[in-house]
Every structure is written in C-alpha cells, then in structure tokens.
Amino acid sequence: GQSLEQPSEVTAVEGAIVQINCTYQTSGFYGLSWYQQHDGGAPTFLSYNALDGLEETGRFSSFLSRSDSYGYLLLQELQMKDSASYFCAVRDRGYQKVTFGIGTKLQVIP
Amino acid sequence: DAGVIQSPRHEVTEMGQEVTLRCKPISGHNSLFWYRQTMMRGLELLIYFNNNVPIDDSGMPEDRFSAKMPNASFSTLKIQPSEPRDSAVYFCASSFQAGGYEQYFGPGTRLTVT
C-alpha cells in the first residue's frame, strides 16, 4: 500500500520562507506531486517531481529525494494569499494512480 | 477551455433518496477521477477511469455507490440510497496522463444528506 506523512499545520510570517515536508512509503514510486487548495475551493496542481532534485516555478519550488522517500514544497516571499492547504500526492507505478496526503494547512500572518 | 465541469454545485437531500453527481472532463483528457473530501478523512479517491474504463474502484465505500463513464465527455457518480454519513464535497478531476500526476479538479459538489 501507500502512505504519506506531512505536518497538519504550519504558520509563517508574510515575506518569509516556509518549507512543507512530505515523507512517503510506497511499493513502486513513480513521482511526487503538490497541490494547493484554498478554503472552499478545489485543489490546483502546483508541481511534479519524478527525479531527484529541485524544481522551481516562480516563488514555489519542490524537491525530491527518492533514496530518502522524502520531498518538500518551498514557498518564498510568502504572501497572505498563500494561506491554504497544501497536499503532497504520490504516484505509484504499481497501482497506476495518485494517492493524496492529509494536507498541511498553512497560515500566513502579517 | 472551460475546465472540468461539475453539477450540481450544491445538493441537499433526505436520507434514502438517490443522488446523482455529474462531471464533464476537460476535452482530450483520458483519465477521470472521483474524490470525496471530508474534514475527518481528507481527500479520498473513490474511483478512476482511463479511456472510459474503470481501472480502480477500490475506494468506493460500499454498494450504494456506483459510477459510470459512458463516453469520454461525461461521467456520473450515483449514491442510492443516500445516508447522512455521505455528506461531503465530491470532486471530479481529469488528467491527460494515465494515473494522473497532474490532475485538474472541478469546483466540486457539496452534498448534504439530512
């Protein structure tokens, strides 16, 4: 089966940098995705890592270490609008589907 | 592109009634997913289709739930009979990859069963 762990809540100051970690266990790892969901909204795709290393997209970056079964989402220059829940999701080669973590609720404070 | 379309956006029904949720995926996407989201259980995958064929329905909670995808542009999720514990937000998502690491979600249907 698959399991993912990420912190349930994180608080950070506007303008700062925050890192949201995700560890996973899966029988046949294929890749790690990140999604953002604002309260009352739908999840939206942020990034995908299939290989080790850092992927940067504007203020957001995502990192993957396959040997450590670990990834993180890095948000820089935090803005109030970044307050949302962030989900990591693992794509399992064997199951050919994506499983979502429980989500990390990020609160950005002034 | 209009994105993934779901209807209705809100549904309030009484226990025992049949509920049908509808989804139109993004044109050209060949994978479709139905999710349920609650505070207690998070985002749960119920079923997913690839090229209109159900690939994995292991997340469907029980026989009261059924899903169909008669063609590439339409899918339904049916609950019969509905129960209060089915109250949740139901999302449909589509992807152009099998398995879908990049999924596009619809706005969701908020279901309340009284």
Interface residues (C-beta under 8 A of the other chain):
Chain A: Y30 G31 S33 Y35 G41 A42 P43 T44 F45 Y48 A50 F87 A89 R91 Y95 Q96 K97 V98 T99 F100 G101 I102 G103
Chain B: G42 L43 L45 Y48 I55 D56 F91 A93 A98 G99 G100 Y101 E102 Q103 Y104 F105 G106 P107 G108
